Amino acid sequence: MREELLSPEPVADEEVVDEVGLRPRRLTEFVGQPELKEHLAIILEAASRRGQAADHLLFAGPPGLGKTTLAHIVAAELDVRLHITSGPAIERAGDLAALLTNLDEGDVLFIDEIHRLARALEEVLYPAMEDFQLDIVLGKGPAARSIRLDLPRFTLVGATTRTGLITGPLRDRFGLVARLEYYAAADLESIVTRAAGILGVEIDDDGAREIAGRARGTPRIANRLLRRTRDFAEVRGGGVVDGPTAHDGLTVFGVDELGLDKVDRAVLNALCQRFGGGPVGLKTLSIAVSEPEETVEDVYEPFLIQQGLLMRTHRGRVATPAAWAHLGVPAPETPPNLFG
């Protein structure tokens, strides 16, 4: 019999262990988002003093900014269980009813991508959020009858990357609607330094600054780049992630000084060199880079727009002078007509 099958110790993938270990467990450990941290500290402290469940919370913002981490922190601060699911995973009213009836008093139910919850399921969720009651229909046809079950008071934490897709009635039932913003470079340096200590990576201030500068304002990306520079330092460096090692490692993995990766540069190259700077429609641009329209629009364009490299107009996508300069390609003498 193999020894690892008899051992009571769990065996897990290194990346999974890293991800779990890097997640802050308390609000005081969470770096960045100072306004949101202050609001949460007040709400959670008040709920703890009253001995009640906290109000329902909705976290919105781009992927990787800490929405799931905050859900774990809310449960830890309240010292209750956390139940995790996602909008697409709840297909029927029975699935939602099973989740709600399995909650204990004060528990936290976290629904990721809550904007993808079916509208019919939202109707089931409304009385559960407001009155902590669940309406269930038994039977079919003339013999059908409705019963109402009492639910324990719980805290619903929703996370979404598309706030505009959440209906008004659902959004209004959350006691706090907070949007997470991209992180400043100084906050990302602190996050990288903390993660390096947990992972046992030797890193200096220049290395942390180099990684933070290319992390696109996102902690998840910063932690991923730290792992890759750790690998580079162990294989081709001296084992220490200093400034030059981080620069060379990120260059090898295709992350440039602005944090753009291969697909980001492909979007800019297609826009500037194939289509003369635009305007170009989203469908044409997505075909040119072999990516789905939703991926180009939701994943790559927001950061390019934030960096001033791309503009959205009513005629299509247009490259800015900064995009031409970043690619090292001379801009056309006649700028594109944005309003013709």
C-alpha positions, 0 to 999 in steps of 0.5 A: 500500500502506498504511504501517501494513501495511508497518511492523514495529511492532505496532499494538494497542488502547490499552486492551490496551496500558494493561493490559499496561503496568500489570501488575507484572513483578517481585515487588518491583513487586507492591503488597499481599498481603505474606504471599503475597509473602513466601511466593512470594519464598522458594519462587521463590528456593529453586527458582532456587538449586536450578535446578529448577521451582518447586512447583505454585501455586494462587491463589484469590480474587475477580476482579481481585486479581492472580492472572494477574499473579502467574502472569506474575511467577512465570515472570519470576522463574524466567526461563522461558516462560509458557503460558496457558490456561483450564479451559473451553478444555480440552475433551478429554484430547488438548488437555491432552496437547498443552499438557503435551508442548509444555512445556520444562524449568521452564516455567510452565503457567497454567490460569485458572478451573481449577475449571471443568476437567472431572473426567476431565481432572483424572485426566490431570493428577494423574500429570503434577503428581506424577510428571511423566508422562502416560498416553495410550491408543492405539486403541480396543476390544480393541486399545487400549493405554496408554503413559506419556510422560515430561514435563519438570518444570514448574510448574502455576499455577492460578487460581480464583474458586470454591475450593469447586468444586475437588476435594480430590485436585486441591487437595492436589497444589498445594504452595502454596494462597494466597487473595488478599484485598481490598486496603487503601485505602493499597495501592490509592492506591499502585497508582493513583499507579503506574498514573498515572505509566505512563499519563502522567496528572497526579494528586495525592494527593487524586485517588488517594485518591478513586479508591482509596476507590471501587475496591472493594478491587480493583486492576483496578477502580482502574485502570479508574476511573483511565482514566475519570477521566482521560477526564473530566479531559481533556474537562471538567476541566483535565487534572489528576486532583485530588480534586474532578475525581475526585469529579465524574468518578466521580459522572458514571460512576455510581460512588458513595462506597462504590464501588457502581455502577448494578447494586449500587444496583439490588439494594439498591433492589429489596430495600428498596423493592420487597420491604420489606427482605426476606427475598427469594429469590435467583431473585426478586432476580435477576429484579427486577434483570434479572441472572442468579442466578450474577452476582448471587450471585458478582459483586454480593452479596460486596461488598454483604455485605462492606460490611454492606449485605446479609445472606444468611439461610436465608429469603433476602436481607435489607437491613441498616439501613446499606442503607436509610441509604445509599439515603436511605430510611427503614427500616421500624419493624418489622425483617424476621423472619429466623427465622420 
